[in-house]
């Protein structure tokens, strides 16, 4: 068994496939490729990849369906590669289970940055060296202060076990949704702007001044909408996710 993380590129366009393969290889992944959706699902089942890049327009089944099928057995970080920016809203709104979206043409360094941010996040309870910040993770440089457990209005989040329980029921969140929820719980009543949250997803400091596009902010809005739906939260009378119009989000007040 190799220690390298496994990456899977599902893409029918040869040039893009090779470009993404190169980016992932340089990031230290063992990379496999698939040129159709059905093949991609099969390879994902066999290799249990850590990260998957998924083309939306595949020759057999589309990327949404591929993502849904992969989500049935995998918690891989899925980056959907899509053709046009204006489709972004629809794409994310479809709740395909993807964690992130990049529109083509994208710059290799954009993809690199997102993969790097993903690698700094704990993957799951199944890998205790990553799930326990400050423990073995210190050796890999992936050090986070104890991010802890939160409890608010009937919702409990455990960072170490990556679980969210609402009124006793465990939620099935994507990594992105989990990170957004965690960021709000951590901030309490302090407002997090959309760009703050974009940076959080990239695992950057809040004040580094890196470029945040409108599509990035829009994507936070849509992920937040999906998260709200999963939690059964109401935008009008929020228990957890309060929208601060034109600015961002914060945690709703406590019920007691
Ligand atoms: Ca394609």
Boltz pocket constraint, residues with backbone or C-beta under 6 A from the ligand:
constraints:
  - pocket:
      binder: B
      contacts: [[A, 11], [A, 12], [A, 13], [A, 55], [A, 56], [A, 57], [A, 58]]
      max_distance: 6.0
